[in-house]
Amino acid sequence: MEQDEVCFVGLPDEEDDFDFTESFTMVKAELEAQLVEEAKLNQVILENLAKVKLQWSRKP
């Protein structure tokens, strides 16, 4: 190997183009949408539970 050559062990470092602010904003928006959906579903569940009539009978 010549003196000007560079030898890498493993993977070479690459520019990290990860944008934390953009990713966090997307994840936050997704979470907020899921929370809205959760509230809607919880309301439907409560309404459906209110329709359930239970009758208990005791057998001698």
Backbone bond lengths (Angstrom), bond angles and torsions (degrees), N, CA, C in turn:
res aa  C-N    CA-C-N  psi(-1)  N-CA   C-N-CA  omega(-1)  CA-C   N-CA-C  phi
1 M - - - 1.442 - - 1.514 107.92 -
2 E 1.342 114.42 132.71 1.464 119.24 179.52 1.515 109.64 -74.40
3 Q 1.300 116.87 160.82 1.459 122.41 -176.39 1.535 111.87 -67.29
4 D 1.335 119.62 -27.06 1.458 122.39 -178.49 1.535 112.54 -80.67
5 E 1.317 118.08 -14.88 1.449 121.03 -177.77 1.531 110.46 -77.30
6 V 1.335 114.61 146.78 1.459 120.17 178.16 1.512 107.32 -112.55
7 C 1.301 116.21 133.13 1.452 121.47 179.94 1.530 108.58 -111.23
8 F 1.340 116.21 123.65 1.459 121.30 178.57 1.523 109.12 -100.92
9 V 1.291 115.57 139.52 1.449 121.64 171.32 1.518 105.48 -109.85
10 G 1.313 117.30 119.10 1.458 120.70 -175.74 1.515 109.57 91.05
11 L 1.308 115.68 -158.11 1.455 120.64 -178.05 1.522 110.29 -91.46
12 P 1.313 116.28 141.84 1.467 118.32 177.84 1.528 110.11 -71.41
13 D 1.321 114.58 149.51 1.459 119.21 176.00 1.516 109.44 -65.85
14 E 1.333 115.33 135.03 1.457 120.27 177.73 1.513 108.03 -117.15
15 E 1.295 114.96 157.34 1.457 119.83 176.05 1.526 108.74 -60.65
16 D 1.296 116.45 132.91 1.463 120.43 178.29 1.514 108.08 -91.71
17 D 1.343 115.48 110.51 1.460 119.21 -178.58 1.534 111.37 -98.47
18 F 1.326 116.97 20.66 1.457 122.55 178.71 1.519 109.14 -72.05
19 D 1.325 115.90 124.61 1.462 121.53 179.13 1.519 108.15 -105.29
20 F 1.331 116.01 100.64 1.461 120.90 -176.43 1.520 111.45 -59.83
21 T 1.313 117.64 -44.73 1.458 120.99 -177.59 1.523 110.82 -60.36
22 E 1.305 117.32 -44.72 1.460 121.27 179.35 1.530 110.73 -64.31
23 S 1.322 116.60 -46.44 1.463 120.62 -179.52 1.518 111.12 -63.86
24 F 1.325 117.10 -43.82 1.460 120.98 -179.89 1.523 110.67 -63.43
25 T 1.316 116.88 -40.94 1.465 121.36 179.22 1.525 110.48 -61.95
26 M 1.318 117.30 -41.67 1.466 121.13 179.31 1.527 111.06 -66.92
27 V 1.316 117.09 -44.22 1.461 121.05 -179.59 1.529 110.30 -65.40
28 K 1.321 116.38 -40.40 1.466 120.89 179.26 1.527 110.51 -63.70
29 A 1.323 117.75 -43.16 1.459 121.81 178.88 1.526 110.50 -63.66
30 E 1.317 117.24 -40.34 1.462 121.23 178.35 1.532 110.60 -64.27
31 L 1.326 116.83 -43.18 1.460 121.21 177.93 1.521 110.95 -62.21
32 E 1.315 117.16 -43.98 1.468 120.46 179.47 1.522 111.07 -61.73
33 A 1.331 117.36 -40.52 1.465 120.91 177.66 1.528 110.40 -64.86
34 Q 1.318 117.34 -39.34 1.459 121.11 178.67 1.525 111.13 -66.67
35 L 1.321 117.65 -36.15 1.461 120.85 177.91 1.525 111.26 -66.70
36 V 1.321 116.92 -37.97 1.465 120.98 176.37 1.528 109.17 -64.06
37 E 1.318 116.60 -46.07 1.463 120.98 178.85 1.526 110.54 -62.01
38 E 1.314 116.82 -39.80 1.469 120.70 178.21 1.524 110.54 -59.98
39 A 1.312 117.72 -44.75 1.461 121.74 -179.69 1.530 110.58 -61.20
40 K 1.328 117.06 -41.86 1.463 121.06 178.02 1.528 111.08 -63.11
41 L 1.325 115.88 -45.84 1.461 119.86 -179.44 1.523 111.37 -65.66
42 N 1.316 117.46 -39.13 1.464 120.67 177.47 1.523 110.38 -60.80
43 Q 1.311 117.28 -40.19 1.464 120.98 178.88 1.527 110.49 -64.74
44 V 1.311 117.62 -43.27 1.472 121.35 178.02 1.527 109.82 -61.71
45 I 1.311 116.86 -42.74 1.462 120.79 179.72 1.527 110.06 -61.63
46 L 1.322 116.97 -46.56 1.465 120.07 179.31 1.523 111.56 -61.17
47 E 1.316 117.26 -41.76 1.467 120.62 178.24 1.526 110.98 -63.55
48 N 1.308 117.41 -40.79 1.461 120.70 179.45 1.532 111.32 -69.61
49 L 1.307 117.29 -37.53 1.462 120.06 177.58 1.528 111.20 -65.09
50 A 1.322 116.82 -34.44 1.464 120.63 178.86 1.527 111.25 -65.60
51 K 1.301 118.22 -22.67 1.467 122.54 -179.88 1.530 112.60 -83.38
52 V 1.304 116.39 -14.98 1.462 120.17 -176.91 1.526 109.19 -77.88
53 K 1.317 115.56 126.60 1.458 122.19 177.63 1.524 107.49 -111.25
54 L 1.304 115.25 125.82 1.454 119.84 178.64 1.524 108.44 -109.88
55 Q 1.289 114.75 136.55 1.461 120.22 174.66 1.515 107.77 -123.28
56 W 1.283 114.12 128.46 1.453 119.91 179.14 1.510 107.67 -106.69
57 S 1.267 115.98 128.96 1.463 119.83 174.15 1.513 108.51 -124.14
58 R 1.300 114.02 137.69 1.452 119.26 -179.17 1.519 108.36 -103.36
59 K 1.302 115.61 121.44 1.462 120.10 178.79 1.523 109.49 -88.54
60 P 1.335 116.05 132.20 1.479 117.87 179.71 1.510 113.37 -69.29
